[in-house]
Amino acid sequence: MRRLGVIAATAIGVSACAYQAQAPVTPASNVVVSFGTKIPGKWLVFSEGERLDSLVRPSDINCSAHNFPLSFRGSFPGSVRGTLANLFESIETVDRPVSGEELRRRGARGMVTIRGEDVRGTLRVAPGFWSANIITEVRITASIVVDGTSGRIFGQTVDGDGRGDTDAGAFCAGGAVSLSRSSEEALRVTMRRLGEAIGNSERVRAAR
C-alpha cells in the first residue's frame, strides 16, 4: 500500500503543470464623465504593472496538482495609455515621474502616475454530472496620482473585479482560460473606474 502511495504521488508530480493566464490590453471605452470635452493641454503619463503578478492555486483538492501564474505586467501599462488617450487632449509617455520644473520645461500641465498595487485571484472547481467547470475571480487594485507644476492635484485608489466560468478541459487547462476572462474583466473595470475618477476631477481640468 505504501508503494502504491509513492507511485500515486510521483504520478501527480509528473503531471503537474503551470498554466499561464494573461489578460490582453484592455483600455476602457465606456468612461462616463460630466464634461463634454477632453482634459485640455499636454500631460505626461507614467504607468507600471510590476506588482501585478500572482500565482493562483485551486482552493480545494480538485486541480490541486496545477498552478496558474497570472501577470498584468504587459497589459496594464497599455490599458492605461489607451484609457487616458480618450480623456486628455494630449499625453506623452515617460519612463519615470518627473518634477514640476521638468513639467514646465516640457510644456506639460501635469504628471499622471498610475501604478498597479495588488492583484488577487481565486480558482475553484465546480463538479458537474458529466463534466466540471472552473470558476475564477480576480481583483486588481491601482493607485492614481496627478501632480501639477506646483504640487499634488489629485490622488485616489481604485479596484476592479472580474469573474470567469469555463469548462475545466483536459488536465484542468480550462483554468487558464477562466482566469484570462476574469482578468480581462477586472482590468476593464479598473480602467473604467480609473478613467472616471480622473475625467470627473475639476482640479485636474483646472490645472495650469
C-alpha positions in Angstrom: 0.0 0.0 0.0 2.9 2.4 0.9 4.5 1.7 -2.5 1.2 2.5 -4.3 1.0 5.8 -2.4 4.5 6.7 -3.5 3.7 5.9 -7.1 0.5 7.9 -7.0 2.3 10.9 -5.5 5.0 10.6 -8.2 2.4 10.5 -11.0 0.8 13.6 -9.7 4.1 15.4 -9.5 4.9 14.4 -13.1 1.5 15.5 -14.4 1.5 18.9 -12.6 1.5 21.9 -14.9 1.7 25.6 -14.7 -0.9 27.2 -17.0 0.0 30.9 -17.7 -3.0 33.3 -17.7 -2.8 36.7 -19.3 -5.2 39.5 -20.0 -5.0 41.4 -23.2 -4.5 45.1 -23.3 -8.0 46.3 -22.3 -8.5 50.1 -22.3 -11.9 51.4 -21.1 -14.1 52.6 -23.9 -17.2 53.4 -21.8 -15.8 56.0 -19.3 -18.7 58.2 -18.1 -17.7 61.9 -17.4 -19.6 65.0 -16.6 -17.8 67.1 -19.2 -18.2 67.4 -23.0 -14.5 68.0 -23.8 -11.2 66.3 -23.1 -8.9 67.5 -20.3 -7.0 70.3 -22.0 -3.3 70.6 -22.5 -0.3 68.2 -22.6 0.2 65.7 -19.8 3.0 63.3 -19.1 2.0 59.7 -18.1 3.9 57.0 -16.2 2.4 53.6 -15.5 3.7 50.3 -14.3 2.3 46.9 -13.5 5.3 45.1 -11.9 3.3 44.4 -8.7 0.5 42.8 -10.7 2.0 39.2 -10.7 0.3 36.4 -8.8 0.3 32.6 -8.5 -3.2 31.4 -8.3 -3.8 28.0 -6.7 -7.0 25.9 -6.5 -9.0 26.4 -3.3 -9.5 22.7 -2.8 -8.1 19.3 -3.8 -9.6 19.5 -7.3 -6.9 20.5 -9.8 -4.5 20.9 -6.8 -1.7 19.4 -8.8 -1.6 22.5 -11.0 -0.9 26.2 -10.5 -1.9 29.2 -12.6 0.6 32.1 -12.9 -1.2 35.4 -13.6 0.5 38.6 -14.9 -0.5 42.1 -15.9 3.0 43.4 -16.5 2.5 43.8 -20.2 -1.2 44.6 -20.4 -1.6 47.1 -17.5 0.5 50.0 -18.9 -1.0 49.6 -22.4 -4.5 49.7 -20.9 -3.7 52.8 -19.0 -2.4 54.6 -22.1 -5.4 53.6 -24.2 -7.8 54.8 -21.5 -6.1 58.2 -20.9 -5.7 58.9 -24.6 -9.5 59.2 -24.7 -9.6 61.6 -21.7 -6.7 64.0 -22.3 -6.2 66.4 -25.2 -2.5 65.2 -25.4 -0.5 62.7 -23.5 3.2 61.7 -23.6 4.5 58.5 -22.0 7.6 58.8 -19.9 9.8 56.2 -18.2 9.6 57.8 -14.7 7.7 60.5 -12.9 9.2 64.0 -13.3 9.4 67.1 -11.2 7.3 70.3 -11.6 10.3 72.1 -13.1 10.7 69.4 -15.7 6.9 69.6 -16.4 7.3 73.4 -17.1 10.3 72.8 -19.3 8.4 70.3 -21.4 5.3 72.4 -21.7 3.2 70.0 -19.7 0.3 70.8 -17.4 0.9 67.8 -15.1 2.2 64.3 -14.4 -0.1 61.4 -14.2 1.3 58.4 -12.3 -0.7 55.1 -12.2 0.6 52.0 -10.5 -0.8 48.6 -10.2 -0.7 48.0 -6.5 -2.1 44.5 -6.0 -3.8 41.6 -7.7 -5.6 38.7 -6.0 -7.1 35.7 -7.7 -9.1 32.7 -6.6 -9.9 29.4 -8.5 -12.3 26.7 -7.6 -13.7 23.7 -9.4 -17.5 23.1 -9.6 -18.0 19.5 -10.4 -21.0 18.6 -12.7 -22.7 15.3 -13.6 -20.7 14.8 -16.8 -18.0 17.5 -16.6 -16.7 20.2 -14.3 -16.4 24.0 -14.6 -13.6 26.2 -13.3 -14.8 29.4 -11.7 -12.3 32.2 -11.1 -12.4 35.7 -9.6 -9.7 38.4 -9.9 -9.4 41.7 -8.2 -7.0 44.5 -9.2 -6.0 47.5 -7.1 -4.4 50.5 -8.7 -3.3 53.9 -7.4 -3.7 57.2 -9.2 -1.5 60.3 -8.5 -1.7 63.5 -10.5 0.9 66.3 -9.9 0.9 69.7 -11.4 3.8 72.1 -11.8 3.2 73.4 -8.2 2.3 70.2 -6.4 -0.3 67.5 -5.8 -3.6 67.8 -7.6 -5.3 64.5 -7.2 -4.9 61.1 -5.6 -7.1 58.0 -5.4 -7.1 54.2 -5.3 -9.5 52.2 -7.4 -10.4 48.4 -7.6 -11.7 46.3 -10.3 -13.3 42.8 -10.1 -13.8 40.1 -12.7 -15.3 36.6 -12.9 -14.7 33.7 -15.2 -16.6 30.4 -15.6 -15.4 27.9 -18.2 -15.2 24.2 -18.8 -12.3 22.6 -16.9 -11.0 20.9 -20.0 -8.2 18.3 -20.1 -5.9 18.3 -17.1 -7.5 21.5 -15.7 -6.2 23.6 -18.7 -9.5 25.5 -18.6 -8.3 27.2 -15.5 -6.1 29.5 -17.6 -9.0 30.3 -19.9 -11.2 31.2 -17.0 -8.5 33.3 -15.3 -7.8 35.1 -18.5 -11.5 36.0 -18.8 -11.9 37.2 -15.2 -8.6 39.1 -15.6 -9.8 40.9 -18.7 -13.0 41.9 -17.0 -11.2 43.0 -13.8 -8.8 45.1 -15.9 -11.6 46.7 -17.9 -13.5 47.6 -14.7 -10.3 49.1 -13.2 -9.6 51.2 -16.3 -13.2 52.5 -16.3 -13.1 53.5 -12.7 -9.7 55.0 -13.1 -10.8 57.0 -16.1 -14.0 58.2 -14.4 -12.0 59.3 -11.3 -9.6 61.4 -13.4 -12.0 62.6 -16.0 -14.5 63.9 -13.5 -11.9 65.8 -11.4 -12.4 69.5 -11.6 -9.0 70.1 -10.1 -7.3 68.2 -12.8 -9.2 70.0 -15.5 -8.4 73.4 -13.9 -4.7 72.7 -13.6 -2.4 75.4 -15.1 
